[in-house]
Amino acid sequence: MKPSWLRYRSSDIAYLKAGSGPRLAVCFHGFMEDASSFLALSDHLPDHTLIAFDLPFHGRTNWHEGLKLSVQEWINIIAQCPEIGDRNYGIIGYSMGGKMALTVYQARPERVPFLWLIAPDGLKPDPWHHFATHTTVGHAIMRYNLRNPRGFMRLLDLLEKTRLLNGSIAKFVRYYMQDETMREKVYQTWMTFRDFRPDANMIREEIRRNKTEVSMVFGRYDKLCPAARGHAFAEGMSSLIRMKTLQAGHLLMRPHHLQELAKALTGSKHERAVAEI
């Protein structure tokens, strides 16, 4: 499918439209993915129209605004889309896109009828991310390690061997540190989206106040964005937040999960929203 384009200052933002149902949703993909991640999911959501964006430094978007994007800027970009304009829209976010979904919801909760989170990042503050992107020392350390990864990789091996770091997380980090292009993508992404910092308590209050329809789906074996974080976030809100855990890891957008994923996002049956023991 050929993308449509939005012009924003010196940048060209690519997006895809999928489906023609009455419920409009804006979709944010995961790290190193693109808008096409949502095309196959759309086939299982006949009542929805999905507008999925290629985020800066991903897919076919050509981003030339530097390593800085505010939440309000991103909301303004979404509003430029002729299929959206001033309409209310639901939000669907996967992994890194989950953090973006939470932050956009936080900025305009009364305009978001539903919020669907798929193995989302952002439910729990990440002090290391804040240290690396919002402090001079942390930024210097991150930049050095991304340019000179050998010492960092030795530390990673040690943490894994001593079981201070889960093997799945170590594998994930190694994959994205293996070549210079991927390391630069990590740096660009972390810095550009550094102001997308959801406040879980504020979001919970807005969900209650606006009675927003919320669905959260996790993989039972996901170590990157574990289901326990979702249960902790949703504790005491079982009437508002639909919870589901699939027999999967982090990669819930793979084709063989999509039918079950769509049912989990839209279905009426849900798990009790309590923290896992």
Residue pairs with C-beta under 8 A, 6 or more apart in sequence:
1 16
1 18
1 36
1 39
3 14
3 15
3 16
3 35
3 54
3 59
3 60
4 14
4 15
4 16
4 17
5 12
5 13
5 14
5 15
6 12
6 13
6 15
6 77
6 80
6 81
7 13
8 65
8 77
8 80
9 64
9 65
10 64
10 65
11 56
11 61
11 62
11 63
11 64
11 65
12 61
12 62
13 53
13 54
13 61
13 63
13 77
14 35
14 53
14 54
14 59
14 60
14 61
15 35
15 51
15 52
15 53
15 54
15 81
16 35
16 36
16 38
16 39
16 50
16 51
16 52
17 49
17 50
17 51
17 83
18 38
18 39
18 42
18 49
18 50
18 52
19 42
19 45
19 46
19 48
19 49
19 50
20 49
21 45
21 46
21 47
21 48
21 49
22 47
22 49
23 47
23 48
23 49
23 90
23 113
23 114
24 48
24 49
24 51
24 83
24 84
24 87
24 88
24 89
24 90
25 48
25 49
25 50
25 51
25 89
25 90
25 91
25 92
25 114
25 116
26 51
26 52
26 53
26 78
26 84
26 89
26 90
26 91
26 92
26 104
27 35
27 37
27 38
27 50
27 51
27 52
27 53
27 91
27 92
27 93
27 94
27 97
28 52
28 53
28 55
28 91
28 92
28 93
28 94
28 96
28 97
28 98
28 100
28 101
29 35
29 37
29 38
29 52
29 53
29 54
29 55
29 58
29 59
29 94
29 95
29 96
29 97
30 37
30 94
30 95
30 96
30 97
30 253
31 58
31 95
31 96
31 176
31 185
31 189
32 58
32 176
32 182
32 185
33 58
33 59
33 94
33 253
34 54
34 58
34 59
34 60
35 52
35 53
35 54
35 59
36 52
36 59
37 52
37 94
37 253
38 50
38 52
38 92
38 253
39 52
40 255
40 258
41 50
41 253
41 258
41 261
41 262
42 48
42 50
43 258
44 258
44 259
44 261
44 262
44 263
45 262
45 265
45 266
48 90
49 83
50 92
51 81
51 83
51 84
51 89
53 61
53 77
53 78
54 60
54 61
55 61
55 97
55 100
56 63
56 65
56 69
56 188
56 192
57 63
57 185
57 188
57 189
57 192
58 189
63 192
67 188
67 191
67 192
68 191
68 192
68 195
69 192
69 193
69 195
70 195
71 103
71 104
71 107
71 195
71 196
72 107
74 100
74 104
75 104
75 107
75 108
78 84
78 89
78 104
79 85
79 86
88 111
88 112
88 113
89 111
89 112
89 113
90 112
90 113
90 114
90 115
90 116
90 213
91 101
91 104
91 105
91 112
91 114
91 115
91 116
92 101
92 116
92 117
92 118
92 265
93 99
93 100
93 101
93 102
93 116
93 117
93 118
93 120
94 118
94 119
94 120
94 252
94 253
95 118
95 119
95 120
95 121
95 224
95 225
95 250
96 121
96 189
96 193
97 120
98 117
98 118
98 119
98 120
98 121
98 122
98 123
98 225
99 120
99 121
99 122
99 193
99 196
99 198
100 122
100 193
100 196
101 115
101 116
101 117
101 120
102 115
102 117
102 120
102 122
102 123
102 198
102 203
103 122
103 196
103 197
103 198
104 112
105 112
105 115
105 203
105 206
105 212
106 198
106 199
106 202
106 203
106 206
109 203
109 206
109 207
109 209
109 210
109 212
110 210
112 210
112 212
113 212
113 213
114 212
114 213
114 214
114 215
115 207
115 212
115 213
115 214
115 215
116 214
116 215
116 216
116 217
116 265
117 214
117 215
117 216
117 217
117 230
118 217
118 252
118 253
118 261
118 265
119 217
119 218
119 219
119 222
119 224
119 225
119 250
119 252
120 216
120 225
120 230
121 224
121 225
122 196
122 197
122 198
123 198
123 200
123 225
123 229
123 230
123 232
123 233
124 200
124 229
124 232
125 197
125 200
129 190
129 194
130 138
130 197
131 137
131 138
132 138
132 139
132 141
132 142
132 190
133 139
133 142
133 190
133 191
133 194
134 194
142 187
142 190
143 187
145 151
145 152
146 177
146 183
146 184
146 186
146 187
147 183
149 177
149 183
152 177
153 174
153 177
156 165
156 170
156 173
156 174
157 170
159 165
159 170
160 167
160 170
166 223
168 223
168 224
168 249
169 223
169 224
172 224
175 182
176 182
176 183
176 185
176 186
177 183
177 186
200 233
204 233
204 237
206 212
207 214
207 237
207 240
207 241
208 237
208 240
211 240
212 240
213 240
213 242
214 234
214 240
214 241
214 242
215 241
215 242
215 243
215 244
215 264
215 265
215 266
216 230
216 233
216 234
216 241
216 242
216 243
216 244
217 244
217 245
217 246
217 252
217 261
217 264
217 265
218 225
218 226
218 227
218 230
218 244
218 245
218 246
218 252
219 227
219 245
219 246
219 247
219 248
219 249
219 250
219 251
219 252
220 227
220 245
220 246
220 247
220 248
221 247
221 248
221 249
222 248
222 249
222 250
223 249
223 250
224 250
225 250
227 245
227 276
228 275
228 276
230 243
231 243
231 273
231 274
231 275
231 276
232 275
233 241
234 241
234 243
234 273
235 273
235 274
235 275
236 273
237 273
238 270
238 272
238 273
238 274
241 270
241 273
242 264
242 265
242 267
242 270
243 270
243 271
243 272
243 273
244 264
244 267
244 270
244 271
245 271
246 252
246 257
246 260
246 261
246 264
248 257
251 257
252 261
253 261
